[in-house]
Amino acid sequence: LIKFVSDKAGVVDVALDPSNPNTIWAASYERVRGPWFLNSGGPGSALWKSTDAGNSWTEVKGGGLPETTKGRIGIAIAQSNPRVMYLMVEADTLPNAKVDKTKPKAKSPSGLYRSADGGATWERTSESNTRPFYYSQVRVHPKNPDRVYWSSTPVLVSNEGGKKQMNATVGVHVDHHGMWIDPVDPERMI
């Protein structure tokens, strides 16, 4: 797996298609953090796909994904149905160089995106994406492609691909940076 994006960006998430090991998805993330600032996102942030085991890569654009500048992206592919994929996407609001106080503030296209056709098209199923530079974890239940978990302070869960969501971590501290679901016993999670 070799994918150089830029001096400011690196790959932060990788997912293999369980039905075809030559198909690899990768998310690059451009991020610069200093003592008093954080630049999360930039031209180096993108979703990439390889169909030849990582020898060549194509940037995935359009099909319902945000067309504005992206930041951190998390990837998950359903083991039970690899055509179902999820992304946690950080994205800028739509361009509005001058703020017009008579118009509503532009909404961020950040959130949970779902594909039912192997990543050809995407639908945003949830706007929840709190502190995307910090969390951005997404996982799919090993046996149910519509049950998805994503970290967004708190960890959220949905049985409808993200359309209706519940808190999955009631009574647990909200600082979740990683998730694992036992593929044999999906009720066991770390």
N, C-alpha and C positions, 0 to 999 in steps of 0.2 A: 504494500500500500504506500504509494508515493503521491503526494499532492501538495505542491508548493503553491500558496496563494499570494502572499506578500510578506514583507518584513514585519508587518503589524498584525498579521492574522495567522491563526493555526487551527487545526482540526480539533473540535471539542467533543464530538459525538460521532459514532459509527454504528451502523446496523447492517447486518447481513440478511439477505432474503433467504428464509429457511427452505424455500422450494427451489432455489437456484443459487449455489454458493458463488457464482461468478458475478452476481448482482450485489453491489455494495452501495450503500447510501452513506454520505458523510456531510457533516455540518462544519463549515469554517466560521470563525468568530474573530472579528477585529475588535480589540479592546485595549485601551491604554488607561492605566490608573496611576495617578500621582498622589502626592501627600494631600492635596486639596481638591482633587477632581477625579472624575471617572468619565471616560468617553466609551460608552458601550454601543458598539455598532459602527459600521462604515462600509466602504465598498468591498472590503475583504470578507464580509459576512455573507454566507450564501449556503444553499443546499446543493449538493453535488451527487451525481449518480454515475456509477461505472457498471458496464455490462461485460467487462473482460477482466474481472478479478483485480481491478485497481490499476491496470496498465494505462488506461486513458479515462478521462472524466469529462462530464458535460454538466454545466450549471443548469439546475432546474428552475425555470421561471414560468410565470403565468399559470393558467389552469385554476385560478382562484387564490393563489398565493399572493401576499402583499407585494405590490410593485414599488413600494417605497424602500428606503434604506433599511436593511435588516440588522439585527444584533445577534444575540445568542439564539441558537435553535437546538432543541432536543428532538430525538428521533426514536420511534418505537414501531415495530412491525408485529402484527398478530401472528403468533406461532400456529394458531388453529386455522387461520385464513390469511396467508401472506398478501392477499390483495388489499387487506385492510391495514392502513398505516396511520400513525398519528405524529404530529409535530407540535412542539411548543415553540411558538415564534414570537420573538421580540421584533417590532417594526415601528418606524417613525409614523407620525400622523401624516395625513395627506398634505402635500405642499400648500402652504398659505403664507406667502412672504409678508403680507400685511394683515394684521389682525383686524377683522371687521367686527366690531362689537354688536352689530345688528344681526349677525349670523351666529348660529350655534358653534361652539368650539369644535374643531375637527376631532373625531374619535380616533383613537389609536387602532390600527388593524392587528395589534398584538393579540395572542390568545392561542387556544387549542384548535388545530386544524386536523381534519379527518379526510382520508382518501379511501374509497371503496373499490378503486380500479388500479391498484398498484402504483399510485403516485402520478397518474396522468392528470387527474383533476382533484381539487381540494375544496373543502367547505369548512368555514370557521364555525365550530360548534360551541365554543365558549370564549367569552372575552376575558376570563380570569387568567391573569398572568402577572402576579405580584412579584416585584423584584426579579425580573427575568435574568438579569446579569448574574444573579446569586443562586438561583434554583434551576429552573428549566429542565426538570426531570419528568419523563413521561414513560409509563409502563402499561402494557396490556395484559389482561388476565390470560393465562396460558390456554384456557379452554373456551373462553367467551370473548370473541373479537369486539363486542360492543361494551364490555366492561373495561374502562380505562381509568388509570390513576395518574394524577399530575400534581407536582409540587408547586403550590402557589400561595403558601402561607394561609391556611393550613394545606395539608395534602387533601386534594379533592378526589372524589370518585363518582363515576357515572355508569349507569347500566344502559344508557342510550347514546353511547359514543360521544359524550360530552354535552349533550343538549340539556339534560337535567343533571344537576350536580348536588353532592352531599359532602359534608365534612367527614373524611375518613379517619381523622385523628383527634376525636373529641377527648379532651382531658390530657393530651400529650403536647409537650412544648412544640412550637411551630417551626423550629429551625431544622428543616429536612433538606439534606444535600444529596442524598442517594436513596434509591429504592431497589429492592430485590423481591421478587415473588417466587416462591418455591414452585418449580414446574410440576412436581409430583403432588404437592398439597398446597393449592393456591390460597388457602386460608391462612397459610403461614407466610408472613412478610417481614422483611427487615428493612 
